[in-house]
Amino acid sequence: MATRNVAMREAIRRALREEMQRDEAVFVMGEEVAHWQGTHRVTRGFLEEFGERRVRDTPISEMAIGGLAVGAAMAGLRPVAEFMTINFAFLALDAIANHAAKVRYFFDGMFKVPLVYRAASGWGNQATASHSHAPEPIFAHFPGIYVGCPANALDAYGMLKAAIRDDNPVLFTESIALYPKPSPMPDDLGEDYLLPIGKGDIKREGGDVTLVAYARGVDWALQAARLLARDGVEAEVVDLRWLRPLDMALVYQSFKKTNRCVIVEESLPMYSFGSEIAALLQEHMFDYMDAPIKRVAAEDVPLPYSKEIELLALPNAQKVAAAVKEIV
Amino acid sequence: MAEPTKDMLLEWYRQMVLIREFEETCHQLYEEKRITGVYLHLYSGHEASGVGSMAALRKSDHVITAYRDHGIALILGMDANAVMAEMMGKETGSSGGKGGSMHLASRQHNFWGGYAIVGGHLPLAAGIALEARYRGKDDVTMTYVGDGATNNGYFHEALNMSAIWDLPVIWIIENNGYGMGTEVARASGQTELHRKAEAYGIRSFGRVDAQNALEVYAVACQAVDYARRHGPAVIEHITYRYRGHGVSDKQYDARADMSAELKEWRASREPITILRDSIESRHGAEAVAEILARHEADARRIVAESVAFAEASALPNSYQALMRNTYVASDLVHKTAQSVGAGIE
């Protein structure tokens, strides 16, 4: 089968387009998704192909976007609602956490909420503090919704297709830094290439230390693994892909082999992805633990504008490798 | 103007006395701690608002409201037993004891529920209406919203989107004078609340005396017809709450002006009395006396039976009951014993 390098944004676009072709109940809505062709070009060409009924520009109304998707999904449509960036999804937190995630529960199963919120996420490129968040753990805090965060094109494709077809609400975040990044993807996957929701993936095998990451953190972990290999340290990279459900079985399996772990994330360090994974590891894998669990996250500070101090705040491969060196 | 038939008026009377009996019984049960929980917002005083407006709907139309939802549920025909059991958190409750007073719903009645975050249900209403537009159906979504909610962002964003997308929603602002404890004039720069919707290009049907079910019905028919053919409409119902914001509201005991105001509304603008007077003047007091008395007796019986049913029902008490319906069980979800957050069907 022919394989070529595809940018993650193109893989996401392909998944979304195929699911819209497959199911007439699927529609997209969001700021600038139609006439502008999508701020991140994910919905480029959709208006021409599917028309205004199914490709709906919204006003700048995140609370309404978040809640309208819930009502439409309850009534039988399958909305894919885009938040231009996840920073704006904070305005919709009530719709997401109190309505999308809870409607099924507080009516004890009377309704399904088959929606997908897509949101571009991450920091960098001097976007400044209020536009520089990777807050996936905040949304993953709430039971009732799934949170998916792909690290490459093929994963994004298979994860998004599963998210759209599943009957549960899903927040699907797309790392802005990874949008243009090419990665290998077969030309012909059939229309049913679905990656299971909540299934992680070993992105690199190694016996000396487990690096647990998601989305852009996977990139830094893989780069760090290459640096460490030069010094004879073999890191295993576990990409969890989903923050909820969380594939801890995969992390435990790797940890039982390496007995050491560094957790890598783009987000802030307090009450974080790293905190959660570390807590679960000490609770369930105490007997296998040969060293303290280390965490590499952003510095605990709002992100500044100026380039050099911005980079100081971010994680990178060197910081990951240095953390590994402290425990191997 | 739509003229209600004698049967319709009698049916409204049946609904209104049932709601009043149900709500006053809930109040009593709360005082006796037989209904527990923090929140209980009663529809006493509001009856004509819901009864008159929902009479303008057909079966395939949709209804959604906020947390003052018991009356709406009963008008739609939800079983009083299941509603009372939900008040008591019983497993026979309409939401299995998961939702309580503020979260009644019934899929079979196109009742999309009561919601507890002020304004939170307004975009949901727009989404439900979008489904009808999307699929080319002419069903409308009747949406009840309190005066207080007209001040938060949900109201403005949802109404604006309903206007630009021509969504078939009837926004009914139930203006009972207070958002929790704050008078409308202290909370809203525009005190004619329907004008806020007009600002977004929504067709307003103005203010209605919502203690009079016939007036409510007449305007609702026009608004429903408009929404079905064109797009969103707004009506402002002027009404009053007899049992305060919720059962924890002690203002009426503490403030002489408010207790006098309540007394005045009860004395001169009682919705059940107004409807009864209309029925008697149109159809003769003697001719309807028996059936009205029967509706009153039925209301007492139905509510008493609902209390007995609810009290005899079991509380959900298993771990399975706690966890179920967090998610839809799905083959698309990875199954491992140690997955966190996968939930239980």
Chai-1 contact restraints between the chains, C-beta under 6 A:
chainA,res_idxA,chainB,res_idxB,connection_type,confidence,min_distance_angstrom,max_distance_angstrom,comment,restraint_id
A,S61,B,E157,contact,1.0,0.0,6.0,A-B,restraint_1
A,M63,B,G153,contact,1.0,0.0,6.0,A-B,restraint_2
A,M63,B,Y154,contact,1.0,0.0,6.0,A-B,restraint_3
A,M63,B,E157,contact,1.0,0.0,6.0,A-B,restraint_4
A,A64,B,P123,contact,1.0,0.0,6.0,A-B,restraint_5
A,A64,B,E157,contact,1.0,0.0,6.0,A-B,restraint_6
A,A64,B,A158,contact,1.0,0.0,6.0,A-B,restraint_7
A,A64,B,M161,contact,1.0,0.0,6.0,A-B,restraint_8
A,G67,B,P123,contact,1.0,0.0,6.0,A-B,restraint_9
A,G67,B,L124,contact,1.0,0.0,6.0,A-B,restraint_10
A,L68,B,P123,contact,1.0,0.0,6.0,A-B,restraint_11
A,L68,B,A126,contact,1.0,0.0,6.0,A-B,restraint_12
A,L68,B,G127,contact,1.0,0.0,6.0,A-B,restraint_13
A,V70,B,L124,contact,1.0,0.0,6.0,A-B,restraint_14
A,G71,B,L124,contact,1.0,0.0,6.0,A-B,restraint_15
A,G71,B,G127,contact,1.0,0.0,6.0,A-B,restraint_16
A,G71,B,I128,contact,1.0,0.0,6.0,A-B,restraint_17
A,A72,B,G127,contact,1.0,0.0,6.0,A-B,restraint_18
A,A72,B,L130,contact,1.0,0.0,6.0,A-B,restraint_19
A,A72,B,E131,contact,1.0,0.0,6.0,A-B,restraint_20
A,A75,B,I128,contact,1.0,0.0,6.0,A-B,restraint_21
A,A75,B,E131,contact,1.0,0.0,6.0,A-B,restraint_22
A,G76,B,E131,contact,1.0,0.0,6.0,A-B,restraint_23
A,L77,B,E131,contact,1.0,0.0,6.0,A-B,restraint_24
A,D94,B,I117,contact,1.0,0.0,6.0,A-B,restraint_25
A,N98,B,I117,contact,1.0,0.0,6.0,A-B,restraint_26
A,H99,B,G120,contact,1.0,0.0,6.0,A-B,restraint_27
A,R104,B,N325,contact,1.0,0.0,6.0,A-B,restraint_28
A,Y105,B,N325,contact,1.0,0.0,6.0,A-B,restraint_29
A,Y105,B,T326,contact,1.0,0.0,6.0,A-B,restraint_30
A,F106,B,K98,contact,1.0,0.0,6.0,A-B,restraint_31
A,F106,B,G99,contact,1.0,0.0,6.0,A-B,restraint_32
A,F106,B,H103,contact,1.0,0.0,6.0,A-B,restraint_33
A,F107,B,S95,contact,1.0,0.0,6.0,A-B,restraint_34
A,F107,B,G99,contact,1.0,0.0,6.0,A-B,restraint_35
A,F107,B,A105,contact,1.0,0.0,6.0,A-B,restraint_36
A,D108,B,S95,contact,1.0,0.0,6.0,A-B,restraint_37
A,D108,B,G96,contact,1.0,0.0,6.0,A-B,restraint_38
A,D108,B,K98,contact,1.0,0.0,6.0,A-B,restraint_39
A,D108,B,N325,contact,1.0,0.0,6.0,A-B,restraint_40
A,G109,B,N325,contact,1.0,0.0,6.0,A-B,restraint_41
A,M110,B,A105,contact,1.0,0.0,6.0,A-B,restraint_42
A,M110,B,R107,contact,1.0,0.0,6.0,A-B,restraint_43
A,K112,B,V328,contact,1.0,0.0,6.0,A-B,restraint_44
A,P143,B,T326,contact,1.0,0.0,6.0,A-B,restraint_45
A,G144,B,T326,contact,1.0,0.0,6.0,A-B,restraint_46
A,A162,B,L332,contact,1.0,0.0,6.0,A-B,restraint_47
A,D166,B,S330,contact,1.0,0.0,6.0,A-B,restraint_48
A,D166,B,L332,contact,1.0,0.0,6.0,A-B,restraint_49
A,D167,B,V328,contact,1.0,0.0,6.0,A-B,restraint_50
A,N168,B,Y327,contact,1.0,0.0,6.0,A-B,restraint_51
A,N168,B,V328,contact,1.0,0.0,6.0,A-B,restraint_52
A,P196,B,H334,contact,1.0,0.0,6.0,A-B,restraint_53
A,I197,B,L332,contact,1.0,0.0,6.0,A-B,restraint_54
A,I197,B,V333,contact,1.0,0.0,6.0,A-B,restraint_55
A,G198,B,V333,contact,1.0,0.0,6.0,A-B,restraint_56
A,G198,B,H334,contact,1.0,0.0,6.0,A-B,restraint_57
A,G198,B,S339,contact,1.0,0.0,6.0,A-B,restraint_58
A,K199,B,H334,contact,1.0,0.0,6.0,A-B,restraint_59
A,R244,B,G341,contact,1.0,0.0,6.0,A-B,restraint_60
A,P245,B,S339,contact,1.0,0.0,6.0,A-B,restraint_61
A,P245,B,G341,contact,1.0,0.0,6.0,A-B,restraint_62
A,P245,B,A342,contact,1.0,0.0,6.0,A-B,restraint_63
A,L246,B,V340,contact,1.0,0.0,6.0,A-B,restraint_64
A,L246,B,G341,contact,1.0,0.0,6.0,A-B,restraint_65
A,M248,B,Q338,contact,1.0,0.0,6.0,A-B,restraint_66
A,M248,B,V340,contact,1.0,0.0,6.0,A-B,restraint_67
A,A249,B,T336,contact,1.0,0.0,6.0,A-B,restraint_68
A,A249,B,Q338,contact,1.0,0.0,6.0,A-B,restraint_69
